[in-house]
Amino acid sequence: MAYTEKFQSLADDAMSQVQSVSPSEVGAMLKSGAVALDIRDKEEHDAGHIDGSLNISRGKLEMNVEGLIGDLDTVVICYCNANNRGALSAAALRSMGYSNARYIAGGLKAYRAV
């Protein structure tokens, strides 16, 4: 998918602010209590997702996250199909005080390839 220069710049900035997680690390992190957060739209989530993941679309993240993840110390692993929305979401969560918000490098596509 081709993104606008401004959107990609915003996503790149978000990626520089938050830590990524290697797709191969995700399983162990989930077993240790991390929460996988699918920030894609409901239709995308319904078509396939990481087992046990929560789903809050990117457009409603800031409004709804506290109702699902109340503990600001929770390790939250945001993901989308690739990188951009996951990184933007993790950066937004960090600005809300979720100090352990991260994103899956390469997103769901990379996770499925492991």
N, CA, C and O atoms as a printed pandas DataFrame, in Angstrom:
     atom_number atom_name residue_name chain_id  residue_number  x_coord  y_coord  z_coord
0              1         N          MET        A               1    0.840   -1.175    0.000
1              2        CA          MET        A               1    0.000    0.000    0.000
2              3         C          MET        A               1    0.890    1.244    0.000
3              4         O          MET        A               1    1.860    1.317    0.753
4              5         N          ALA        A               2    0.565    2.195   -0.825
5              6        CA          ALA        A               2    1.325    3.440   -0.905
6              7         C          ALA        A               2    0.755    4.440    0.103
7              8         O          ALA        A               2   -0.445    4.713    0.111
8              9         N          TYR        A               3    1.619    4.973    0.938
9             10        CA          TYR        A               3    1.207    5.942    1.941
10            11         C          TYR        A               3    1.674    7.326    1.533
11            12         O          TYR        A               3    2.634    7.469    0.775
12            13         N          THR        A               4    0.993    8.344    2.038
13            14        CA          THR        A               4    1.437    9.701    1.764
14            15         C          THR        A               4    2.730    9.954    2.528
15            16         O          THR        A               4    3.026    9.291    3.522
16            17         N          GLU        A               5    3.472   10.901    2.053
17            18        CA          GLU        A               5    4.745   11.236    2.684
18            19         C          GLU        A               5    4.549   11.694    4.126
19            20         O          GLU        A               5    5.322   11.327    5.011
20            21         N          LYS        A               6    3.517   12.492    4.355
21            22        CA          LYS        A               6    3.270   13.000    5.706
22            23         C          LYS        A               6    2.873   11.877    6.661
23            24         O          LYS        A               6    3.345   11.832    7.797
24            25         N          PHE        A               7    2.003   10.968    6.202
25            26        CA          PHE        A               7    1.620    9.841    7.048
26            27         C          PHE        A               7    2.829    8.979    7.380
27            28         O          PHE        A               7    3.027    8.605    8.536
28            29         N          GLN        A               8    3.635    8.663    6.380
29            30        CA          GLN        A               8    4.794    7.817    6.617
30            31         C          GLN        A               8    5.788    8.493    7.553
31            32         O          GLN        A               8    6.418    7.829    8.376
32            33         N          SER        A               9    5.929    9.801    7.432
33            34        CA          SER        A               9    6.815   10.542    8.327
34            35         C          SER        A               9    6.309   10.448    9.769
35            36         O          SER        A               9    7.096   10.261   10.696
36            37         N          LEU        A              10    5.006   10.577    9.948
37            38        CA          LEU        A              10    4.403   10.452   11.272
38            39         C          LEU        A              10    4.627    9.048   11.837
39            40         O          LEU        A              10    4.972    8.897   13.009
40            41         N          ALA        A              11    4.432    8.028   11.010
41            42        CA          ALA        A              11    4.645    6.652   11.442
42            43         C          ALA        A              11    6.114    6.390   11.759
43            44         O          ALA        A              11    6.428    5.721   12.744
44            45         N          ASP        A              12    7.002    6.906   10.939
45            46        CA          ASP        A              12    8.441    6.733   11.186
46            47         C          ASP        A              12    8.837    7.386   12.510
47            48         O          ASP        A              12    9.650    6.841   13.256
48            49         N          ASP        A              13    8.266    8.543   12.797
49            50        CA          ASP        A              13    8.545    9.228   14.053
50            51         C          ASP        A              13    8.058    8.374   15.227
51            52         O          ASP        A              13    8.749    8.253   16.239
52            53         N          ALA        A              14    6.872    7.787   15.088
53            54        CA          ALA        A              14    6.344    6.914   16.144
54            55         C          ALA        A              14    7.263    5.715   16.353
55            56         O          ALA        A              14    7.522    5.322   17.491
56            57         N          MET        A              15    7.757    5.131   15.262
57            58        CA          MET        A              15    8.654    3.979   15.373
58            59         C          MET        A              15    9.948    4.332   16.092
59            60         O          MET        A              15   10.547    3.481   16.748
60            61         N          SER        A              16   10.380    5.581   15.972
61            62        CA          SER        A              16   11.612    5.996   16.653
62            63         C          SER        A              16   11.376    6.243   18.145
63            64         O          SER        A              16   12.332    6.303   18.919
64            65         N          GLN        A              17   10.124    6.386   18.551
65            66        CA          GLN        A              17    9.791    6.691   19.942
66            67         C          GLN        A              17    9.503    5.463   20.789
67            68         O          GLN        A              17    9.630    5.516   22.012
68            69         N          VAL        A              18    9.118    4.358   20.162
69            70        CA          VAL        A              18    8.719    3.174   20.920
70            71         C          VAL        A              18    9.531    1.962   20.491
71            72         O          VAL        A              18   10.049    1.896   19.376
72            73         N          GLN        A              19    9.625    1.021   21.394
73            74        CA          GLN        A              19   10.399   -0.184   21.136
74            75         C          GLN        A              19    9.572   -1.171   20.320
75            76         O          GLN        A              19    8.384   -1.371   20.573
76            77         N          SER        A              20   10.220   -1.774   19.349
77            78        CA          SER        A              20    9.559   -2.835   18.592
78            79         C          SER        A              20    9.851   -4.172   19.250
79            80         O          SER        A              20   10.797   -4.311   20.025
80            81         N          VAL        A              21    9.024   -5.146   18.928
81            82        CA          VAL        A              21    9.183   -6.506   19.418
82            83         C          VAL        A              21    9.353   -7.399   18.204
83            84         O          VAL        A              21    8.581   -7.300   17.250
84            85         N          SER        A              22   10.332   -8.249   18.224
85            86        CA          SER        A              22   10.525   -9.208   17.142
86            87         C          SER        A              22    9.361  -10.196   17.135
87            88         O          SER        A              22    8.923  -10.635   18.198
88            89         N          PRO        A              23    8.860  -10.549   15.969
89            90        CA          PRO        A              23    7.758  -11.517   15.907
90            91         C          PRO        A              23    8.063  -12.813   16.660
91            92         O          PRO        A              23    7.157  -13.437   17.213
92            93         N          SER        A              24    9.316  -13.212   16.684
93            94        CA          SER        A              24    9.676  -14.454   17.377
94            95         C          SER        A              24    9.620  -14.309   18.901
95            96         O          SER        A              24    9.611  -15.319   19.605
96            97         N          GLU        A              25    9.584  -13.093   19.419
97            98        CA          GLU        A              25    9.511  -12.849   20.861
98            99         C          GLU        A              25    8.081  -12.816   21.394
99           100         O          GLU        A              25    7.859  -12.945   22.597
100          101         N          VAL        A              26    7.126  -12.644   20.508
101          102        CA          VAL        A              26    5.746  -12.398   20.916
102          103         C          VAL        A              26    5.174  -13.530   21.764
103          104         O          VAL        A              26    4.583  -13.263   22.811
104          105         N          GLY        A              27    5.330  -14.774   21.349
105          106        CA          GLY        A              27    4.765  -15.900   22.080
106          107         C          GLY        A              27    5.216  -15.952   23.519
107          108         O          GLY        A              27    4.394  -16.123   24.420
108          109         N          ALA        A              28    6.498  -15.807   23.752
109          110        CA          ALA        A              28    7.033  -15.840   25.115
110          111         C          ALA        A              28    6.520  -14.656   25.926
111          112         O          ALA        A              28    6.223  -14.796   27.113
112          113         N          MET        A              29    6.416  -13.504   25.298
113          114        CA          MET        A              29    5.927  -12.322   26.008
114          115         C          MET        A              29    4.470  -12.501   26.424
115          116         O          MET        A              29    4.078  -12.114   27.525
116          117         N          LEU        A              30    3.671  -13.091   25.532
117          118        CA          LEU        A              30    2.263  -13.332   25.868
118          119         C          LEU        A              30    2.154  -14.325   27.019
119          120         O          LEU        A              30    1.319  -14.155   27.908
120          121         N          LYS        A              31    2.977  -15.344   27.009
121          122        CA          LYS        A              31    2.974  -16.328   28.106
122          123         C          LYS        A              31    3.385  -15.697   29.425
123          124         O          LYS        A              31    3.006  -16.178   30.493
124          125         N          SER        A              32    4.160  -14.620   29.354
125          126        CA          SER        A              32    4.608  -13.917   30.560
126          127         C          SER        A              32    3.636  -12.834   31.005
127          128         O          SER        A              32    3.914  -12.105   31.957
128          129         N          GLY        A              33    2.500  -12.722   30.329
129          130        CA          GLY        A              33    1.484  -11.772   30.759
130          131         C          GLY        A              33    1.276  -10.549   29.898
131          132         O          GLY        A              33    0.417   -9.722   30.204
132          133         N          ALA        A              34    2.035  -10.410   28.834
133          134        CA          ALA        A              34    1.824   -9.276   27.926
134          135         C          ALA        A              34    0.455   -9.409   27.252
135          136         O          ALA        A              34   -0.089  -10.506   27.127
136          137         N          VAL        A              35   -0.074   -8.289   26.831
137          138        CA          VAL        A              35   -1.354   -8.248   26.133
138          139         C          VAL        A              35   -1.100   -7.889   24.677
139          140         O          VAL        A              35   -0.457   -6.882   24.380
140          141         N          ALA        A              36   -1.609   -8.716   23.771
141          142        CA          ALA        A              36   -1.555   -8.389   22.343
142          143         C          ALA        A              36   -2.771   -7.523   22.032
143          144         O          ALA        A              36   -3.899   -7.889   22.362
144          145         N          LEU        A              37   -2.544   -6.391   21.407
145          146        CA          LEU        A              37   -3.619   -5.459   21.083
146          147         C          LEU        A              37   -3.671   -5.242   19.577
147          148         O          LEU        A              37   -2.813   -4.575   18.999
148          149         N          ASP        A              38   -4.686   -5.814   18.960
149          150        CA          ASP        A              38   -4.915   -5.670   17.526
150          151         C          ASP        A              38   -5.627   -4.348   17.314
151          152         O          ASP        A              38   -6.770   -4.183   17.741
152          153         N          ILE        A              39   -4.969   -3.412   16.664
153          154        CA          ILE        A              39   -5.558   -2.091   16.495
154          155         C          ILE        A              39   -6.187   -1.907   15.107
155          156         O          ILE        A              39   -6.540   -0.796   14.713
156          157         N          ARG        A              40   -6.316   -3.014   14.382
157          158        CA          ARG        A              40   -6.981   -2.958   13.084
158          159         C          ARG        A              40   -8.490   -2.852   13.283
159          160         O          ARG        A              40   -8.991   -3.039   14.392
160          161         N          ASP        A              41   -9.201   -2.555   12.216
161          162        CA          ASP        A              41  -10.656   -2.485   12.275
162          163         C          ASP        A              41  -11.233   -3.860   12.578
163          164         O          ASP        A              41  -10.590   -4.880   12.329
164          165         N          LYS        A              42  -12.453   -3.883   13.118
165          166        CA          LYS        A              42  -13.104   -5.127   13.520
166          167         C          LYS        A              42  -13.131   -6.149   12.393
167          168         O          LYS        A              42  -12.898   -7.335   12.628
168          169         N          GLU        A              43  -13.410   -5.710   11.186
169          170        CA          GLU        A              43  -13.486   -6.633   10.038
170          171         C          GLU        A              43  -12.133   -7.302    9.796
171          172         O          GLU        A              43  -12.072   -8.489    9.474
172          173         N          GLU        A              44  -11.066   -6.548    9.948
173          174        CA          GLU        A              44   -9.725   -7.110    9.783
174          175         C          GLU        A              44   -9.439   -8.118   10.892
175          176         O          GLU        A              44   -8.902   -9.196   10.638
176          177         N          HIS        A              45   -9.799   -7.763   12.111
177          178        CA          HIS        A              45   -9.585   -8.651   13.254
178          179         C          HIS        A              45  -10.380   -9.943   13.081
179          180         O          HIS        A              45   -9.867  -11.035   13.324
180          181         N          ASP        A              46  -11.637   -9.808   12.659
181          182        CA          ASP        A              46  -12.493  -10.983   12.466
182          183         C          ASP        A              46  -11.943  -11.927   11.403
183          184         O          ASP        A              46  -12.185  -13.132   11.455
184          185         N          ALA        A              47  -11.213  -11.389   10.453
185          186        CA          ALA        A              47  -10.660  -12.211    9.370
186          187         C          ALA        A              47   -9.418  -12.993    9.814
187          188         O          ALA        A              47   -8.968  -13.883    9.092
188          189         N          GLY        A              48   -8.865  -12.683   10.974
189          190        CA          GLY        A              48   -7.700  -13.395   11.487
190          191         C          GLY        A              48   -6.892  -12.512   12.405
191          192         O          GLY        A              48   -6.693  -11.329   12.130
192          193         N          HIS        A              49   -6.421  -13.094   13.509
193          194        CA          HIS        A              49   -5.698  -12.322   14.514
194          195         C          HIS        A              49   -4.859  -13.251   15.386
195          196         O          HIS        A              49   -4.951  -14.473   15.271
196          197         N          ILE        A              50   -4.059  -12.675   16.241
197          198        CA          ILE        A              50   -3.282  -13.446   17.207
198          199         C          ILE        A              50   -4.254  -13.951   18.269
199          200         O          ILE        A              50   -5.034  -13.178   18.825
200          201         N          ASP        A              51   -4.203  -15.245   18.543
201          202        CA          ASP        A              51   -5.102  -15.837   19.528
202          203         C          ASP        A              51   -5.019  -15.093   20.854
203          204         O          ASP        A              51   -3.934  -14.819   21.366
204          205         N          GLY        A              52   -6.184  -14.774   21.394
205          206        CA          GLY        A              52   -6.257  -14.104   22.682
206          207         C          GLY        A              52   -6.072  -12.605   22.639
207          208         O          GLY        A              52   -6.133  -11.947   23.677
208          209         N          SER        A              53   -5.846  -12.049   21.460
209          210        CA          SER        A              53   -5.621  -10.607   21.384
210          211         C          SER        A              53   -6.903   -9.829   21.635
211          212         O          SER        A              53   -8.004  -10.299   21.349
212          213         N          LEU        A              54   -6.734   -8.630   22.177
213          214        CA          LEU        A              54   -7.829   -7.687   22.306
214          215         C          LEU        A              54   -7.906   -6.899   21.014
215          216         O          LEU        A              54   -6.912   -6.788   20.296
216          217         N          ASN        A              55   -9.071   -6.351   20.711
217          218        CA          ASN        A              55   -9.223   -5.560   19.495
218          219         C          ASN        A              55   -9.841   -4.214   19.822
219          220         O          ASN        A              55  -10.968   -4.132   20.311
220          221         N          ILE        A              56   -9.085   -3.159   19.545
221          222        CA          ILE        A              56   -9.586   -1.784   19.591
222          223         C          ILE        A              56   -9.077   -1.127   18.324
223          224         O          ILE        A              56   -7.866   -1.025   18.125
224          225         N          SER        A              57   -9.969   -0.683   17.472
225          226        CA          SER        A              57   -9.515   -0.055   16.229
226          227         C          SER        A              57   -8.741    1.213   16.540
227          228         O          SER        A              57   -9.004    1.883   17.538
228          229         N          ARG        A              58   -7.801    1.533   15.692
229          230        CA          ARG        A              58   -6.931    2.695   15.869
230          231         C          ARG        A              58   -7.746    3.958   16.117
231          232         O          ARG        A              58   -7.345    4.800   16.920
232          233         N          GLY        A              59   -8.855    4.100   15.456
233          234        CA          GLY        A              59   -9.674    5.301   15.587
234          235         C          GLY        A              59  -10.340    5.472   16.941
235          236         O          GLY        A              59  -10.773    6.572   17.285
236          237         N          LYS        A              60  -10.428    4.388   17.720
237          238        CA          LYS        A              60  -11.087    4.461   19.028
238          239         C          LYS        A              60  -10.152    4.102   20.177
239          240         O          LYS        A              60  -10.586    3.958   21.320
240          241         N          LEU        A              61   -8.889    3.961   19.871
241          242        CA          LEU        A              61   -7.919    3.499   20.858
242          243         C          LEU        A              61   -7.907    4.346   22.119
243          244         O          LEU        A              61   -8.107    3.825   23.217
244          245         N          GLU        A              62   -7.679    5.619   21.978
245          246        CA          GLU        A              62   -7.540    6.489   23.138
246          247         C          GLU        A              62   -8.829    6.556   23.964
247          248         O          GLU        A              62   -8.775    6.727   25.182
248          249         N          MET        A              63   -9.971    6.422   23.315
249          250        CA          MET        A              63  -11.246    6.478   24.033
250          251         C          MET        A              63  -11.538    5.208   24.812
251          252         O          MET        A              63  -12.180    5.271   25.861
252          253         N          ASN        A              64  -11.083    4.049   24.325
253          254        CA          ASN        A              64  -11.520    2.776   24.889
254          255         C          ASN        A              64  -10.467    1.958   25.618
255          256         O          ASN        A              64  -10.816    1.002   26.310
256          257         N          VAL        A              65   -9.209    2.295   25.491
257          258        CA          VAL        A              65   -8.167    1.422   26.027
258          259         C          VAL        A              65   -8.236    1.280   27.545
259          260         O          VAL        A              65   -8.011    0.190   28.069
260          261         N          GLU        A              66   -8.540    2.349   28.251
261          262        CA          GLU        A              66   -8.542    2.270   29.712
262          263         C          GLU        A              66   -9.599    1.309   30.240
263          264         O          GLU        A              66   -9.441    0.742   31.321
264          265         N          GLY        A              67  -10.669    1.126   29.483
265          266        CA          GLY        A              67  -11.706    0.186   29.889
266          267         C          GLY        A              67  -11.279   -1.264   29.740
267          268         O          GLY        A              67  -11.829   -2.140   30.408
268          269         N          LEU        A              68  -10.316   -1.529   28.883
269          270        CA          LEU        A              68   -9.840   -2.903   28.664
270          271         C          LEU        A              68   -8.497   -3.174   29.327
271          272         O          LEU        A              68   -8.234   -4.291   29.771
272          273         N          ILE        A              69   -7.654   -2.163   29.393
273          274        CA          ILE        A              69   -6.327   -2.321   29.992
274          275         C          ILE        A              69   -6.146   -1.173   30.981
275          276         O          ILE        A              69   -5.718   -0.078   30.616
276          277         N          GLY        A              70   -6.477   -1.446   32.227
277          278        CA          GLY        A              70   -6.441   -0.392   33.234
278          279         C          GLY        A              70   -5.073   -0.157   33.850
279          280         O          GLY        A              70   -4.784    0.944   34.318
280          281         N          ASP        A              71   -4.234   -1.171   33.854
281          282        CA          ASP        A              71   -2.919   -1.088   34.487
282          283         C          ASP        A              71   -1.903   -0.488   33.525
283          284         O          ASP        A              71   -1.586   -1.089   32.498
284          285         N          LEU        A              72   -1.399    0.684   33.851
285          286        CA          LEU        A              72   -0.456    1.383   32.977
286          287         C          LEU        A              72    0.885    0.668   32.852
287          288         O          LEU        A              72    1.667    0.983   31.954
288          289         N          ASP        A              73    1.162   -0.283   33.733
289          290        CA          ASP        A              73    2.424   -1.025   33.675
290          291         C          ASP        A              73    2.342   -2.286   32.814
291          292         O          ASP        A              73    3.351   -2.959   32.605
292          293         N          THR        A              74    1.163   -2.603   32.320
293          294        CA          THR        A              74    0.984   -3.786   31.470
294          295         C          THR        A              74    1.853   -3.677   30.224
295          296         O          THR        A              74    1.947   -2.612   29.614
296          297         N          VAL        A              75    2.483   -4.778   29.855
297          298        CA          VAL        A              75    3.201   -4.814   28.580
298          299         C          VAL        A              75    2.143   -4.996   27.500
299          300         O          VAL        A              75    1.475   -6.028   27.439
300          301         N          VAL        A              76    1.998   -3.993   26.654
301          302        CA          VAL        A              76    1.007   -4.001   25.581
302          303         C          VAL        A              76    1.750   -4.073   24.260
303          304         O          VAL        A              76    2.584   -3.220   23.956
304          305         N          ILE        A              77    1.440   -5.101   23.475
305          306        CA          ILE        A              77    2.089   -5.279   22.173
306          307         C          ILE        A              77    1.061   -4.960   21.096
307          308         O          ILE        A              77    0.197   -5.781   20.790
308          309         N          CYS        A              78    1.157   -3.782   20.533
309          310        CA          CYS        A              78    0.236   -3.342   19.487
310          311         C          CYS        A              78    0.639   -3.960   18.154
311          312         O          CYS        A              78    1.822   -4.154   17.873
312          313         N          TYR        A              79   -0.364   -4.262   17.345
313          314        CA          TYR        A              79   -0.038   -4.741   16.006
314          315         C          TYR        A              79   -1.135   -4.396   15.018
315          316         O          TYR        A              79   -2.308   -4.248   15.361
316          317         N          CYS        A              80   -0.697   -4.275   13.776
317          318        CA          CYS        A              80   -1.569   -4.100   12.625
318          319         C          CYS        A              80   -1.099   -5.115   11.594
319          320         O          CYS        A              80   -0.512   -6.131   11.966
320          321         N          ASN        A              81   -1.336   -4.875   10.333
321          322        CA          ASN        A              81   -0.854   -5.819    9.316
322          323         C          ASN        A              81    0.652   -5.721    9.121
323          324         O          ASN        A              81    1.315   -6.727    8.872
324          325         N          ALA        A              82    1.194   -4.510    9.234
325          326        CA          ALA        A              82    2.625   -4.309    8.978
326          327         C          ALA        A              82    3.256   -3.595   10.174
327          328         O          ALA        A              82    3.476   -4.224   11.208
328          329         N          ASN        A              83    3.550   -2.308   10.060
329          330        CA          ASN        A              83    4.215   -1.554   11.138
330          331         C          ASN        A              83    3.483   -0.291   11.572
331          332         O          ASN        A              83    3.357   -0.017   12.765
332          333         N          ASN        A              84    3.010    0.459   10.616
333          334        CA          ASN        A              84    2.636    1.847   10.865
334          335         C          ASN        A              84    1.568    2.055   11.931
335          336         O          ASN        A              84    1.807    2.780   12.897
336          337         N          ARG        A              85    0.412    1.447   11.787
337          338        CA          ARG        A              85   -0.651    1.659   12.776
338          339         C          ARG        A              85   -0.267    1.091   14.137
339          340         O          ARG        A              85   -0.651    1.641   15.169
340          341         N          GLY        A              86    0.485   -0.001   14.146
341          342        CA          GLY        A              86    0.956   -0.556   15.410
342          343         C          GLY        A              86    1.875    0.404   16.129
343          344         O          GLY        A              86    1.738    0.617   17.334
344          345         N          ALA        A              87    2.810    0.986   15.400
345          346        CA          ALA        A              87    3.741    1.946   16.000
346          347         C          ALA        A              87    3.021    3.212   16.443
347          348         O          ALA        A              87    3.289    3.727   17.529
348          349         N          LEU        A              88    2.112    3.719   15.619
349          350        CA          LEU        A              88    1.348    4.910   16.000
350          351         C          LEU        A              88    0.542    4.650   17.266
351          352         O          LEU        A              88    0.445    5.519   18.133
352          353         N          SER        A              89   -0.031    3.468   17.374
353          354        CA          SER        A              89   -0.824    3.116   18.549
354          355         C          SER        A              89    0.047    2.990   19.781
355          356         O          SER        A              89   -0.318    3.481   20.849
356          357         N          ALA        A              90    1.188    2.343   19.654
357          358        CA          ALA        A              90    2.094    2.207   20.795
358          359         C          ALA        A              90    2.571    3.577   21.270
359          360         O          ALA        A              90    2.671    3.815   22.474
360          361         N          ALA        A              91    2.863    4.468   20.342
361          362        CA          ALA        A              91    3.291    5.821   20.715
362          363         C          ALA        A              91    2.163    6.570   21.430
363          364         O          ALA        A              91    2.407    7.284   22.403
364          365         N          ALA        A              92    0.932    6.405   20.946
365          366        CA          ALA        A              92   -0.208    7.051   21.608
366          367         C          ALA        A              92   -0.381    6.511   23.023
367          368         O          ALA        A              92   -0.627    7.273   23.958
368          369         N          LEU        A              93   -0.252    5.204   23.176
369          370        CA          LEU        A              93   -0.377    4.604   24.505
370          371         C          LEU        A              93    0.723    5.093   25.434
371          372         O          LEU        A              93    0.475    5.355   26.611
372          373         N          ARG        A              94    1.925    5.215   24.916
373          374        CA          ARG        A              94    3.034    5.727   25.745
374          375         C          ARG        A              94    2.716    7.142   26.219
375          376         O          ARG        A              94    2.984    7.488   27.370
376          377         N          SER        A              95    2.146    7.958   25.338
377          378        CA          SER        A              95    1.813    9.332   25.728
378          379         C          SER        A              95    0.695    9.361   26.769
379          380         O          SER        A              95    0.539   10.352   27.483
380          381         N          MET        A              96   -0.086    8.278   26.858
381          382        CA          MET        A              96   -1.154    8.162   27.852
382          383         C          MET        A              96   -0.645    7.557   29.161
383          384         O          MET        A              96   -1.402    7.434   30.124
384          385         N          GLY        A              97    0.631    7.182   29.197
385          386        CA          GLY        A              97    1.201    6.644   30.421
386          387         C          GLY        A              97    1.464    5.154   30.421
387          388         O          GLY        A              97    1.959    4.619   31.413
388          389         N          TYR        A              98    1.146    4.466   29.329
389          390        CA          TYR        A              98    1.434    3.031   29.220
390          391         C          TYR        A              98    2.913    2.881   28.864
391          392         O          TYR        A              98    3.282    2.841   27.691
392          393         N          SER        A              99    3.739    2.800   29.886
393          394        CA          SER        A              99    5.191    2.845   29.692
394          395         C          SER        A              99    5.757    1.628   28.979
395          396         O          SER        A              99    6.872    1.688   28.462
396          397         N          ASN        A             100    5.021    0.531   28.938
397          398        CA          ASN        A             100    5.503   -0.694   28.295
398          399         C          ASN        A             100    4.784   -0.995   26.979
399          400         O          ASN        A             100    4.695   -2.151   26.567
400          401         N          ALA        A             101    4.278    0.036   26.330
401          402        CA          ALA        A             101    3.625   -0.151   25.034
402          403         C          ALA        A             101    4.679   -0.339   23.948
403          404         O          ALA        A             101    5.638    0.426   23.858
404          405         N          ARG        A             102    4.487   -1.354   23.138
405          406        CA          ARG        A             102    5.418   -1.687   22.053
406          407         C          ARG        A             102    4.612   -2.070   20.819
407          408         O          ARG        A             102    3.382   -2.090   20.857
408          409         N          TYR        A             103    5.300   -2.371   19.734
409          410        CA          TYR        A             103    4.613   -2.834   18.532
410          411         C          TYR        A             103    5.413   -3.978   17.920
411          412         O          TYR        A             103    6.628   -4.071   18.097
412          413         N          ILE        A             104    4.711   -4.843   17.198
413          414        CA          ILE        A             104    5.371   -5.972   16.553
414          415         C          ILE        A             104    6.020   -5.484   15.267
415          416         O          ILE        A             104    5.340   -4.970   14.379
416          417         N          ALA        A             105    7.329   -5.642   15.167
417          418        CA          ALA        A             105    8.053   -5.275   13.945
418          419         C          ALA        A             105    7.541   -6.144   12.799
419          420         O          ALA        A             105    7.633   -7.370   12.852
420          421         N          GLY        A             106    7.019   -5.522   11.796
421          422        CA          GLY        A             106    6.483   -6.255   10.650
422          423         C          GLY        A             106    5.036   -6.666   10.813
423          424         O          GLY        A             106    4.437   -7.204    9.882
424          425         N          GLY        A             107    4.459   -6.420   11.992
425          426        CA          GLY        A             107    3.049   -6.664   12.236
426          427         C          GLY        A             107    2.619   -8.116   12.140
427          428         O          GLY        A             107    3.421   -9.040   12.279
428          429         N          LEU        A             108    1.335   -8.285   11.899
429          430        CA          LEU        A             108    0.733   -9.617   11.831
430          431         C          LEU        A             108    1.346  -10.456   10.711
431          432         O          LEU        A             108    1.523  -11.664   10.864
432          433         N          LYS        A             109    1.666   -9.823    9.601
433          434        CA          LYS        A             109    2.281  -10.562    8.483
434          435         C          LYS        A             109    3.587  -11.211    8.920
435          436         O          LYS        A             109    3.836  -12.377    8.610
436          437         N          ALA        A             110    4.416  -10.470    9.631
437          438        CA          ALA        A             110    5.704  -11.004   10.097
438          439         C          ALA        A             110    5.483  -12.067   11.174
439          440         O          ALA        A             110    6.180  -13.081   11.201
440          441         N          TYR        A             111    4.523  -11.835   12.051
441          442        CA          TYR        A             111    4.224  -12.799   13.110
442          443         C          TYR        A             111    3.789  -14.134   12.515
443          444         O          TYR        A             111    4.222  -15.193   12.972
444          445         N          ARG        A             112    2.945  -14.084   11.510
445          446        CA          ARG        A             112    2.471  -15.321   10.864
446          447         C          ARG        A             112    3.594  -16.051   10.135
447          448         O          ARG        A             112    3.520  -17.266    9.952
448          449         N          ALA        A             113    4.618  -15.340    9.724
449          450        CA          ALA        A             113    5.727  -15.948    8.976
450          451         C          ALA        A             113    6.717  -16.690    9.876
451          452         O          ALA        A             113    7.571  -17.430    9.387
452          453         N          VAL        A             114    6.599  -16.487   11.195
453          454        CA          VAL        A             114    7.531  -17.121   12.132
454          455         C          VAL        A             114    7.194  -18.588   12.310
455          456         O          VAL        A             114    7.869  -19.290   13.063
